[in-house]
Amino acid sequence: MKPSVSITGEHQAHKVAAIFETESDANGVAQTLSRDTSLDDEQVLVVPPHDQHQGEALEPENKGIWHTLLRSHLWLGVSGAIAGFILFLILSAAGVGFVVQNTMAAAAVLAALGGVLGLLLAGGVTLRPDHTPYVVKAQTALTEGKYVLTVHASSSEQLKEATTVLKNRNVKLVRTI
């Protein structure tokens, strides 16, 4: 899905991290990923335990997160309001007493309720709960002195390619959805 159509604003929303004991092992697998998959060198990064910018290496798209916040709230809020209005039309056509007798109030309340539910869902999309285990496990490994190989895939196909290569190496993985 193109970022201009998606409700997320990240170009590389799929991430996987592999944990290694040595830097040479991590760099070797990074070279394999760059060579044997459709991933570019910029999408594969080895983060050493002493890196001062670990957060940027694990989650490099700060602007993408802000775009996700704006897009998800706009699209899901509007979609929720439309869904609430459609529910009003269905209830009105079904002849539900309260809706038929209070047309304007029922339309406004159901559209507002749908909008609020859409905005709540957008908050969940923005928080990206699937990224929390990825970040926590990677940072834990880094504090333990291990090396983390991060892959920032731009599609689910790239993520699948990277995961396959990493699973064949029998390394500990953590990924986002």
N, C-alpha and C positions, 0 to 999 in steps of 0.2 A: 504494500500500500504506500503510495506517495505521501511524504510528509505534509503536503498542502491539502490533502484530503483526509488525513488521519486526525484523530482528536488528540494525539500526542504530538509534541513538537520536536522530539528527538529523532535524529537521523540514524542513530545506532542504538536502538532501544533494546536490543537483545544482547545480553552479556553473559559470559561464563568466565570463571576464574579457576585456575588449577594451582595447587599448592606443591612446591618443591623444596627439598632440603638444601640443594645447592644451586648456585647461579648458573653453572655450566649446564646442568640438566634443564633448567628453565629456558636458557637461551637456545639449546639444541632443539627443544620442542617448538619454540617460537619460530625458528628457521624452517622447521618441517611444516608448520602451519602455513607460513607465508609461501612456501614452495609448492606444497601439495594441495592447497585449497584455493578458493576464489577470494580469500582474504588478502587485503593489501598489508604492507609492512606497518602502516600507521594504525591498523586495526588490532595489531598484536603487540602487546607491551609487557615487558618484564619489570615488575616493581620490586626493588630491593628493600630489605627491612629498614634501612636507614634513610629512605627517601623522605624528604621534607614535604613533598606534595603528594602524599598518598591519596588523599581525597580526590584530587584532580585526575590522577591516573585511574582510579576506580570508577568515577563518575565525571567524565570530562565535559559534559554538555550542560553547563549552567544555564545558558540561554535557552537550550532546548527544554529544560524543566519549566522555565517561565512561559515559553510558548505552549507547553502542555497545560499549564494552569489556565492560561487565557482561552485556548481552544476548547478544552474540555468543559469549562464553565459556560462558555458561550453556546457551544453546540448541544451539550446535554441539558442545559437550562432551557433553551428554546425548544428542544425536542420534548422535554418533560411537559412544558406548557402546552404544546400542541397535543401531546398524548392526553393531557387532562381535558382539553377542549373536545377531543374526539370522544372521550368517556362521557362528557356532558351531552354530546349529540346522541350517543347510544342510549343513555338513560332518558333523554328527552323523547326519543323515538319510541322507547319502550313504555312511555307513559308513567314514569315514576312520579308520584304525587308531588313531592317536595320540589323536584326539578321543574316540573310543568308549571307549578304555581309560583315559583320564584326564579324565573328564567335568567334574569341578569345576575342575580346573586349566585345562583348555582354555577353559571358559566364562569364567573370570576373566581369563585372559590375553587372549583375543580382545576381550572387552568393554573391558578396560583399554587395549589397543592402539587400538581404535576411538575411545575417549574422548580419548586423547592426540592422535591424528590430527585429531579434531574441534577440540581446543584449539589446535593449530598453525594450522589453517585460520582459527580465530577471531582469532588474532593477526594474520594477514594482513588480515582484514576490518577490524580495529581500526586498523591502520597506515594504511589508505586510500591505497595506493600510487598510485591515480589522482589524488589531490590534489597530489602532489609537483610535477609539471610545472606545474600551475595556480599554485601558490604561488611557485615559483622564478621563473617567467617574469614574473609580476606584480611581485614584489619587485625583479627585475632592471630592469624598466621604470621602476619608481619611483626606483631609485637613479640612473637615467640622466636623471631630471628629467621623465619623461613622466607622463601621467595615466592611471589605470586605472579603467575602468567595470566594476564587479562586479555580477553578477546571481546572486542566491541563490534558485533556483527550488525550489518545493516538490514538483514533479512533473516527470516526463520530458516531458510535454506543454508545460509552461511553458518548460522548457529548449529545446525544439524551436522554440517561438515566438520566444524571444529570439535564438537562433542564426540563425534565418531573417532577422530584422530586421538583425542585425549583419552577416551575410554580404552582404546587399544594400547595405550601406554600405562594403564593401571594407576592413574594418578587420582588424588582426591579432588573432586569437582564440586562446584556450587554454581548454579546458573539462575538467571531470571526466566520468567515465562515468556 
